[in-house]
Amino acid sequence: MGLFDRIKRAFTGEDETQEAIKQDEKKVVLDAYDEGMAKTRQSFSEKINTFLADFRSIDENFFDDLEETLISADVGFEMTLAITDALREEVKLKNARSTQAVKEAIVEKMVDIYEKGQAGLPTITENPNGPTVLLFVGVNGVGKTTTIGKLANSYKKAGKKVLLAAADTFRAGAIEQLKEWGKRADVFVVTGKAGGDPASVVYDAIKKAKEEHYDYLLVDTAGRLQTKVNLMNELAKINRIIEKGLGTPAQETLLVLDATTGQNALIQAKQFREAVPITGLILTKLDGTAKGGVILSIRHELDIPVKFVGLGEGIDDLRVFDPELYIMGLVKDLL
């Protein structure tokens, strides 16, 4: 059964697994997505429902207006064109004419394009010889250091031994901020001098992680360097230190983006991808925005997996990204 079919069955009461979800810990995750997606869902569904309330026939004007509606819902230009092009074929094939049939066709095409034939939750690449090293990049203000603290807390609660490296030595307060998160998550933070060499901090952290058998090393990096070349060179230097110490570069380079910035997050992702090899994305503040549709355009245009999302301000509110729950949270008021 495809993702669209599972979503449709869930909302029509046909899916028995929904009853099972209510009986176990998955309900907590389901509720977190439901609450965290509320603003985005309201905006997205309201725009689509308002648009369809006035539709009389499916012609080129209909598709032009639909494109405007989807773009205004932060789905993104390229993703919008992909949806409307696919919808044209679907309407011809199934002769969809009723409002409900058109709604379902829109959601189905959106899901198909997002899924790209892939299924399941995203995973973190692990280092079988330990420790697993995760580099975090992103501009200042997106919640990068907070995200690292929350992920450290999650791993610690799962019984893992976690070490943090404060390699953002340029931003005033970054080291102290990470040390505070280290206290909250009860994990050790390797630090250096403010304004010092970030690579030396990573060197010390690698040495400690190896000698004391840590499972994870999470590295905070500078959010603002003067040019892409500086950024690329600095991260390359850090990766050389990691590879020399562990025999492998960092397992993941995770770009942290602020979901409240909408399409600007997509622009940032494109810029960072030009400078460094991004393996995954983390979208913060999803609960605080109506622009969560940006995940669709990021997936379509960049094909970089979203691995975690922030669904609240609490220390436990960083969640593994679940595409099914995300889509359900987005279209709940349509189906």
N, C-alpha and C positions, 0 to 999 in steps of 0.2 A: 504494500500500500504506500503510495507516494505521500509527500509532505502535505500537499493540498488536500488530499482525501482525509488524512488524519485530522487536519485542522477543521475541515467541514463537519466531519462526524462528531468532533468534540463539541462544536457549537450547536449541533442539531440534536444532541442528546443520544446519538447512536453509538457513541464510543464507550464501551464498558470500562475501558482503562481509566476514564475520568473518575469513575467511582473508586477505583483502586488507588488512584493518586491521592484522593482525599484521606486515605487510610494510612499513609506513610509519610516519610520525611519529604517526599517530592512536593507535597502541598506547600511547604514553606517556600520552596523555590518558585512554584507556580504563583503564589501570592506575591512574592517579591517582584516578579516580572509584571504581574497584573497592576500592581501599585506603581512600579517604576515607569511603566509605559503609559500611564494615565494621560499625561499632558499631550504626548505625541499622538496617542490614539484619538483623543478628543479632536485635535486639530485635523488629523488625517481623515477621520471618518466624517467629520462635519463638512469638510470641503467636498468630499466625494458624494455624500448624501445630498448636499445642497445642489451640486452640479446635476445629479441624476433626477432630482425632483422636477427639474424643468425640461428634461429631455423628452422629445416627441418622436424623433426618428434618428436612425444611425446613418449619417452622411458625413461629408468632409468637415462641415461645421462642428459636428459632434466631436470628431477626433481633434480638431484644432482646440476646442474648448477643454477637452480632456487633458491635452498636453499642458495647457495653461494651469489647470487645476493641480496636476501632479507636480509640476515644477514649483508651484506655490506651497506645496506640502513637503518641500525639501527632498523629493525623490531624486532630483538631479536631472540635468538635460539629457545625457546619454541614456540613462536608465529609462527615462520617460519615453524617449523615441523607441527604445526596444520594446517597452510594454505596448505602446499604441500600434506599432507595426505588427506585433504578434497578435494583438486583439483584432486587427483587421482580418487576419486569416481565420481566427477563431469564430468571428461573427459570420463569415461566409460559410464556414464548415458546419457550424451548429445552428445557424439561422437564429442566433440569440436576439430577442427583441424585447422581452419584458425587463423591467428595472432590475429584478432579482437575478435574472440570467446574466445581465450585463455586469452586475456587481461581482458575481461569481467568476465570470470570465476575466475581469480585471485582476481579482485576487489570484486566480489560478496562473495567469501569465506572469504576475509579479513573483509568485513562488517559484515557478519553473525557471525563470531567468536568474533568480537569486541562487537556487539550489545547484544549478549547473551539473546535475547528475550526481552530486556528492551528497552524502548524508552523515549524520552522527555529530557528536560534539567535537570541537577542536581540541587538540592535545598539545602539550609542551614536549619538545624534544628533550629526552633525558640523556645524560652522560652515564653510561653503564659503569664507568670506572670512578665516577664521582669526583668532585661535586658537579652538579648541574649549574652552569653559570648563565644568568639572565641579565642582559644589558638593557637598561631603560633609557630611551631618548624622547625628546619632546620639548617644545618651547616652554618658557617659564609661565606659570599660571594655569596650566592645564590639569594640575593635580597629580603630577608625576611622583613626587616624594610621598604623598599621601597614599597613592596606589601601591607603591613599594611596601609601605608599612602594613597596609591591609593584606597584601598577598603574603607577606612574611607571617602575619598573624594566622592566616588560613593554613599555611604549611605547618606552622608550629602546632596548631590545634590538631593537625592530622598526624602528629607524632614525628615530624621531620626536624632535623637539626639545621637551623637556618642562620646564615651570616649575612650582614649587610655591609656594603662598602660605600662610603660617602665620597664618591669621586667627582661630585659637583663642587669643586673647590672655589669656583668663581663667584657664585651668587651669595650675597650677604645673607646669612641666616640658614643657608641650605644644610650645612653640617649639623647645626643645632636642631633643625627641624627633623632630620633623619634620626638623630640621637633620641629625640623625644618619642618618635614612633618606635624606636628600638625598645625603649622602656615599656611602652604600652603593649607591645607584642612579646616582650620578654625575650629579645634576641640581641646578640652582641653586634655592635657597629664599629667597623674599622674606620678610623678618621686620620686626617693629616692636617696640615696648617691651612688656614684660609688663604686662598691665592696661590697655593702650592701646586705641585705637579700631580695631576689626577692619576697618571699611570703608576706613580710610586705608591699611592693608596691601594690601587688594584694589586700591585705586586705584594704588598704586605697582606692583603686579604687572601690572595691565592695561597700564600705560604701558610697562613693560619688555617685556611679551609682544608688544605692537604694534611697538615700535621695533626689536626684535631678531628678529622673525618666528618666534615659537614656534608649534608645532603644537597643543600642549595646555597649558592652565593648570588645575591641580588645586588646589582651595581647601579647606583644613581650616577648619571652623567650630566654634564653641563647642558642647560637648556638654551643657551644663547652664545654662540660663537660668531665671530665677525663675518665669515664667509662659509660657503659649502665646503670649500677646500680645507679650511680649518677644522670643520666638523669631521670631515672624512679622515683627515690626518690624525686627529686626536683619537678617534674611535679605532682607527687602524693600529695606532700605537698601543692602545689598551688591549686590543685583540692579540697583538704580538706578545704582550706580557702574559696574557692568559694562555696562549698556545705554547709558549716556552715553558710555562709552569705545569701545564696539564696535558700537553701533547695535542690539544684541540682548541680551536677558537670558541668563543661563546656559543652555547647551544641555541640561544634565541637572542635576537635584537628586537625589542618590543617598543613600538611607537605609541606613546600616550597622547590621546586627542581629547579635547573638550567638546562633548556632543552639543553643548549649548551654542557653539559657533556655527552650526549648520554646515553649509557648503564650504565655509572657510576651513573646516576640518579636512575636507577632501583636498583642498589646495595645499594645506600643510603636508598631508600624506604624500602628495605628488612631489613636493619639494624635498622632503626627507628621503624619499625613495631614490631620487637622483643622486643623493650624496652617500647614502649607506644602504646596505642590503637588509631591508626590513623583513622580518619573518612573521610578524604578527602585530595586531593592533589591540589597543585597550581604549575603549570609549568611556570616559568618566562623565558624571553628572547627567546621565540619561534621564534620571527621575526629575531633573529640574528644567527640562526643555520640551518644547513642542516640535523640535527639529530632529527627532530621532530617526526620521526617514533617511537621514544622510547615510546610515549604514547600508542601505540598498545601493546608493550610488557608488559608495566606496567599494563594495563587493563587485559591482558590475564593471567599473572602470579600471580598478587596480588589481582585483582578484587577490588581495592580501587578506588572509583570514582574520576576523575579529576573534580574539581569544578570551577576553574578559570584558565585562561591562560594570560600571558603577551604578547601582540602583538605589542609593541612599547615602546618608552621611555617616552612618555607623561603621564601626570597625569590621563588622561582618557583612557589609553590604556590597562587597566586590564579588561578583558571580562569574563563573565560567559561562561564556556566551553560548546560549542554546538557541539555534536558529528557529526551531519550531516554536518555542515559547515567545521569541521575539516577534515572529510573524503573527502568532495568535494574539499577542498584546497589541499589535498594530491594527489588525482588521476585526477585532472582536465585535465592534459595533456595526459591522457591515454585513456579517453573515447570519 
